[in-house]
Amino acid sequence: MSRRCSISGKGPMVGNNVSHANNKTKRRFLPNLRSVKITLEDGTTKRVKISAKELRTMRKNS
């Protein structure tokens, strides 16, 4: 299963864990995905995974 937003395409990013001693190890920043039902133009519903930011934008614009 892909951890990717179906609307914006936002996916995992990579970075570093930085300790107090300034040791760096790789880590992943995963997007905040939510599973929601969206009604399409023909009246059917589809379950999609979208990021929380896109969900907020959709609720603002509707």
C-alpha positions as CSV (number, residue, x, y, z in Angstrom):
1,M,0.0,0.0,0.0
2,S,1.4,3.3,-1.1
3,R,1.7,6.1,1.5
4,R,0.8,8.8,-1.0
5,C,-2.0,11.4,-1.2
6,S,-4.3,10.6,-4.1
7,I,-5.0,14.3,-4.8
8,S,-1.8,16.2,-4.2
9,G,0.7,13.3,-4.6
10,K,2.3,14.1,-1.3
11,G,4.5,11.2,-0.1
12,P,7.2,10.3,2.4
13,M,10.2,12.7,2.8
14,V,13.6,11.8,4.3
15,G,15.6,13.6,6.8
16,N,17.8,13.0,9.9
17,N,17.3,12.2,13.5
18,V,19.8,14.5,15.3
19,S,20.8,13.5,18.8
20,H,22.0,15.8,21.5
21,A,25.5,14.7,20.6
22,N,24.8,15.7,17.0
23,N,24.8,12.1,15.7
24,K,22.7,11.9,12.6
25,T,20.7,8.8,11.5
26,K,18.3,8.6,8.6
27,R,14.5,8.8,9.2
28,R,11.3,9.2,7.2
29,F,8.6,11.8,7.6
30,L,5.3,10.2,6.6
31,P,2.3,12.3,5.4
32,N,-0.7,12.6,7.6
33,L,-3.1,10.5,5.5
34,R,-6.8,10.1,6.2
35,S,-9.2,7.6,4.5
36,V,-12.4,9.4,3.4
37,K,-15.3,8.7,1.1
38,I,-15.8,11.2,-1.8
39,T,-18.9,11.4,-3.9
40,L,-18.2,11.5,-7.6
41,E,-20.2,13.3,-10.3
42,D,-22.3,10.3,-11.2
43,G,-23.4,9.9,-7.6
44,T,-21.2,7.0,-6.6
45,T,-18.9,7.1,-3.6
46,K,-15.2,6.2,-3.6
47,R,-12.9,5.7,-0.7
48,V,-9.6,7.5,-1.2
49,K,-6.6,8.4,1.0
50,I,-5.8,12.1,1.2
51,S,-3.6,14.2,3.4
52,A,-5.1,16.1,6.3
53,K,-4.1,19.4,4.6
54,E,-6.0,18.5,1.4
55,L,-9.0,17.4,3.5
56,R,-9.0,20.8,5.2
57,T,-8.8,22.6,1.8
58,M,-11.6,20.5,0.4
59,R,-13.9,21.3,3.4
60,K,-13.0,25.0,3.1
61,N,-13.9,25.2,-0.6
62,S,-17.1,23.1,-0.5
